[in-house]
Amino acid sequence: MNLLGALSRECGAEVLKAFRAPEYVIPTIALPVAFYTIFGVLMNGGGGGGQQAVYLLATYGVFATMGPSMFGFGVGVAMERDRGWLDLKRVAPMPAWIYLVAKLFAALIFSVCTLSILYSVAGWAGGVSLPRTVWATLLAVHLGVTIPFSLLGLSLGFSLKGNGAVAVTNILYLGLSLLGGLWMPLMMFPGWLRDAAHTDGAWRGWHQRGTT
């Protein structure tokens, strides 16, 4: 069997399946962009390009890649287990790793689409101007986020039923985003929560440099 051909067909099927589900596509792409537009642009003076706009670009970029990773693996795998699709795939003459790589590819495609819109909003509407090397590094970090959260989603997908996976994934997705400082700067959190994030000192130093 041609492994490259099987991989390309499986990747194409995963992307096509995801794009045919508007209940997945619209929130995955729209929510991070809408939240950044509200908190990073409109509530930041509308295109001033301040430090808050840059900070929230980094955090909402992580938020944008968490969604496809956790839901694509967590909910997707759990639903396919319930429907018996994984049993069918075990019978097919295809290595198991192709299934996982195809799901990771679909998560990366959605992440790239969302990040492209997010970066455009940050640059044009938010007034964010960064060196090309910083943009490239930021993109690499954001895309790298898909790996740990895909593994987290995969563990949920193989541990829970479909409905349970939807509920638990939503709780973790929103809870980690909120408590991780992705929706608002960590300086707005209570002191004990900033200490728990292990970034309080780094944030204060960065904030002081940005305001001097």
C-alpha positions as CSV (number, residue, x, y, z in Angstrom):
1,M,0.0,0.0,0.0
2,N,1.2,3.5,-0.9
3,L,1.6,5.2,2.5
4,L,2.0,8.7,1.0
5,G,-1.2,8.2,-1.0
6,A,-3.1,6.9,2.1
7,L,-1.8,9.8,4.2
8,S,-2.9,12.4,1.6
9,R,-6.3,10.9,1.2
10,E,-6.9,10.6,5.0
11,C,-5.7,14.2,5.5
12,G,-8.0,15.4,2.8
13,A,-10.9,13.5,4.3
14,E,-10.3,15.0,7.7
15,V,-10.1,18.6,6.4
16,L,-13.2,18.1,4.2
17,K,-15.2,16.5,7.1
18,A,-14.3,19.4,9.4
19,F,-15.2,22.1,6.9
20,R,-18.6,20.4,6.3
21,A,-19.5,21.0,10.0
22,P,-20.4,24.7,10.4
23,E,-21.1,24.1,14.1
24,Y,-17.4,23.4,14.4
25,V,-16.0,25.8,11.8
26,I,-17.7,29.0,12.8
27,P,-16.9,28.9,16.6
28,T,-13.4,27.7,16.0
29,I,-12.5,30.6,13.6
30,A,-14.9,33.3,14.8
31,L,-14.5,33.2,18.6
32,P,-10.7,34.0,18.9
33,V,-11.0,36.7,16.2
34,A,-14.1,38.3,17.8
35,F,-12.7,38.2,21.3
36,Y,-9.4,39.8,20.1
37,T,-11.3,42.5,18.2
38,I,-13.3,43.4,21.3
39,F,-10.6,43.2,24.0
40,G,-7.4,43.9,21.9
41,V,-8.7,46.5,19.5
42,L,-11.9,48.2,20.5
43,M,-11.2,48.3,24.2
44,N,-7.6,49.3,23.6
45,G,-8.4,52.6,21.8
46,G,-9.0,51.1,18.4
47,G,-5.8,50.6,16.5
48,G,-3.3,52.3,18.9
49,G,-0.9,49.4,18.6
50,G,-0.2,49.4,22.4
51,Q,1.5,46.8,24.5
52,Q,-1.9,45.3,25.4
53,A,-2.7,44.7,21.8
54,V,0.6,42.8,21.4
55,Y,0.1,40.9,24.6
56,L,-3.4,39.8,23.7
57,L,-2.3,38.8,20.2
58,A,0.1,36.3,21.7
59,T,-2.5,35.0,24.2
60,Y,-5.4,34.8,21.8
61,G,-3.2,33.1,19.3
62,V,-2.8,30.3,21.8
63,F,-6.6,30.3,22.3
64,A,-7.1,30.1,18.5
65,T,-5.0,26.9,18.3
66,M,-6.3,25.2,21.4
67,G,-9.8,24.9,19.9
68,P,-9.0,22.8,16.8
69,S,-6.5,20.7,18.8
70,M,-8.7,19.8,21.7
71,F,-12.0,19.5,19.9
72,G,-10.6,17.8,16.8
73,F,-9.0,15.1,18.9
74,G,-11.1,15.0,22.0
75,V,-14.6,15.3,20.6
76,G,-13.8,13.9,17.2
77,V,-12.1,10.7,18.4
78,A,-14.8,10.1,21.0
79,M,-17.6,10.5,18.5
80,E,-15.9,8.2,16.0
81,R,-15.4,5.6,18.7
82,D,-19.1,5.7,19.6
83,R,-20.1,5.3,15.9
84,G,-17.8,2.4,15.3
85,W,-15.6,4.2,12.8
86,L,-12.4,3.3,14.6
87,D,-13.3,-0.4,14.5
88,L,-13.7,0.0,10.7
89,K,-10.4,1.8,10.4
90,R,-8.7,-1.1,12.3
91,V,-9.9,-3.5,9.6
92,A,-8.6,-1.2,6.8
93,P,-5.0,-1.8,5.6
94,M,-3.8,1.5,6.9
95,P,-1.3,2.1,9.7
96,A,-2.8,3.7,12.9
97,W,-0.4,6.6,12.8
98,I,-1.9,7.9,9.6
99,Y,-5.2,8.5,11.4
100,L,-3.5,10.5,14.1
101,V,-1.3,12.5,11.6
102,A,-4.4,13.3,9.5
103,K,-6.2,14.7,12.6
104,L,-3.2,16.8,13.5
105,F,-3.0,18.1,9.9
106,A,-6.6,19.2,10.1
107,A,-6.0,20.9,13.4
108,L,-3.0,22.7,11.9
109,I,-5.1,23.8,8.8
110,F,-7.8,25.3,11.0
111,S,-5.1,26.9,13.2
112,V,-3.4,28.5,10.2
113,C,-6.7,29.9,8.9
114,T,-7.7,31.4,12.3
115,L,-4.2,32.8,12.9
116,S,-4.1,34.4,9.5
117,I,-7.3,36.3,10.2
118,L,-6.1,37.1,13.8
119,Y,-2.8,38.5,12.6
120,S,-4.5,40.5,9.9
121,V,-6.9,42.1,12.4
122,A,-4.0,42.8,14.8
123,G,-1.9,44.4,12.1
124,W,-4.6,46.4,10.3
125,A,-7.1,47.2,13.0
126,G,-5.0,46.8,16.1
127,G,-2.0,48.7,14.9
128,V,0.4,45.9,15.9
129,S,3.8,46.3,14.1
130,L,6.4,43.6,14.8
131,P,9.7,42.6,13.0
132,R,9.4,39.7,10.6
133,T,11.4,37.5,12.8
134,V,9.1,38.1,15.7
135,W,6.0,37.3,13.6
136,A,7.7,34.1,12.4
137,T,8.6,33.1,16.0
138,L,5.1,33.9,17.2
139,L,3.6,31.8,14.4
140,A,5.9,28.9,15.3
141,V,5.0,29.1,19.0
142,H,1.3,29.2,18.2
143,L,1.4,26.3,15.8
144,G,3.5,24.4,18.4
145,V,0.7,24.7,20.8
146,T,-1.3,22.2,18.8
147,I,0.9,19.3,19.8
148,P,0.4,19.3,23.7
149,F,-3.3,20.2,23.3
150,S,-3.8,17.5,20.7
151,L,-2.4,15.0,23.1
152,L,-4.7,16.2,25.8
153,G,-7.6,15.9,23.4
154,L,-6.6,12.5,22.3
155,S,-6.5,11.3,25.9
156,L,-10.0,12.6,26.4
157,G,-11.2,11.1,23.2
158,F,-10.1,7.6,24.2
159,S,-11.3,7.9,27.8
160,L,-14.8,9.3,27.4
161,K,-18.0,8.7,25.5
162,G,-19.0,11.3,22.9
163,N,-21.4,13.4,25.0
164,G,-19.0,13.3,28.0
165,A,-16.1,14.3,25.8
166,V,-18.0,17.4,24.6
167,A,-18.7,18.5,28.1
168,V,-15.3,17.8,29.5
169,T,-13.5,19.3,26.5
170,N,-15.5,22.5,26.8
171,I,-14.8,22.8,30.5
172,L,-11.1,22.3,30.0
173,Y,-11.0,24.6,27.0
174,L,-12.7,27.5,28.7
175,G,-11.2,26.9,32.1
176,L,-7.6,26.6,30.9
177,S,-8.1,29.7,28.7
178,L,-9.4,31.8,31.5
179,L,-7.1,30.6,34.3
180,G,-4.1,30.7,31.9
181,G,-4.4,34.4,31.3
182,L,-5.4,34.0,27.6
183,W,-8.5,36.2,27.8
184,M,-7.1,39.0,30.0
185,P,-3.6,40.0,31.2
186,L,-2.3,38.2,34.2
187,M,-1.8,41.5,36.0
188,M,-5.5,41.6,36.4
189,F,-5.6,38.3,38.4
190,P,-5.2,38.0,42.2
191,G,-1.7,37.7,43.4
192,W,-2.0,34.0,44.3
193,L,-3.2,33.2,40.8
194,R,-0.3,35.1,39.2
195,D,2.1,33.2,41.4
196,A,0.5,29.9,40.3
197,A,1.1,30.8,36.7
198,H,4.8,31.3,37.3
199,T,4.9,34.3,35.1
200,D,4.3,37.2,37.5
201,G,7.9,38.3,37.6
202,A,8.3,38.1,33.9
203,W,5.0,39.9,33.3
204,R,6.0,42.8,35.6
205,G,9.4,43.2,34.0
206,W,7.9,43.2,30.5
207,H,5.1,45.6,31.5
208,Q,7.5,48.0,33.1
209,R,9.7,48.0,30.0
210,G,6.7,48.6,27.8
211,T,5.5,51.6,29.8
212,T,8.8,53.4,30.2
